[in-house]
């Protein structure tokens, strides 16, 4: 159990107590979900920017909504909070707020994705 807590504590932006509780201390499953998160969401802020630049607001809303849901399930509280604010800004068409929040999301996601890339390499996942 202590190894699980240490693993979780090393993940930036993750609430370790909530993650352990939500996933019933099934760290193998949780690790798999984290690797999938990395694979599916590593470029999400760039995809949101591209959608906004192309005037595809509905696509941007969907991307942010999905990010928020996955972050919530993974107990990535800081990502969840930013995605919630970003979703509101995108829906309202507040482009300056979107750009500011996307920059903040980059700062929050970068260290998490870096750690998850290490996790993926350690687990031998392709």
N, C-alpha and C positions, 0 to 999 in steps of 0.2 A: 504494500500500500504506500509506503514512503517513497518508493521509486516512482510511483504514479504521480504523487504530489510534486516531486522534484521535476519530473518531466513537464507537468502542467505549469509549474512556476516559471519554467524557462521559456514559456511562450508569451511574447509581448502582446498585451491587450486582452489576454484570456483570463477569465475569472476562474481560477483553479478549483475552488470549492464548488461553485455552481456547475462547472463542467463535469467534475467527478460525480456529483449528485445526479445530474441530468442523464448521464450516460452509464449510470449504475456501476461506476468504476471499471467499465469494460474499455480499457485503454487500447486494446488491439483494434476494436471497432472505431474508437475515437481517432486513433492515428490514421486509419484508412480514410475516414471522413476528412481529416485535415489535409491529407495528400490530395484528395479529390478537390478540395477547396482551392488548393494551390494550382492544380491543373486547370480548373475551370475559371478561376477569378483573378489570376495573376495580372492580367492586362485589363481588368474591368474599368479602371478610371480612364484609360486611353479610349476604350470602346464607348464610354459615356461621352467623353469630349467629342469624339468623331460623330456620334449621333447628334449631339447638340449643334456642332458645326454644320451638319448637313440638314438641319431643321427637322430632324426625326425625333421630336420630343417624346412620342409614344414609345419608341425604342429605348430612349434614355430612361424613361419612367420604369419600364419593365426591367431593365438591367439593374437599376438601383433598388427596386422592390425585391428582386431576387437576391441581391447582395445582402440586403437587410435581413431577409428571412434566413439565409444560410448563416450569417453572422450571429443571429439570435440563437439558432440551433446549436452553434458551436461555442456559445458563451463568449464570443468576441465582443465584449460590451462596448469598447470604444468604437469599433467598426460599426456596430449596430446603431449607436447614437449618431454617428456622422451620417450613416446611410439614411436614417430617419429624417435628419435635417436636410440632407441633399435631396431626398425624395420630395419634400415639401417645396424646396426651391425650384426643382425641375418642373413640378406640376404647376407652380405659379408663374413660370417663365422668367424667373429672376436670375438672369444670366450672370451678373456680377457675383451674386451669392453662390451660384453653381460653381463658378471658377474658383472662388475662395475655398469652398468646401471640398472640391476635388483636390486642390493642393493640400489641404489638411488630410484628406483621405490617403493621398500618396505618402505622406509622412508617417501615418499610422500603419498603413499596409506594408510598406517596404521592409521594416524590421521583422514583421510577422512572416512575410513571404520568404525572407532570407532564412529564417529559422526553419520554416517548413521545407525549404529546399534541402537543408541539411538532413532533416528528418527523413525526407524521401530518399536521399542518397544512402542514409544509414539503413533504411529498411529494404533497399534493393528494389524499390518500386520503379517501374518504367514509366 
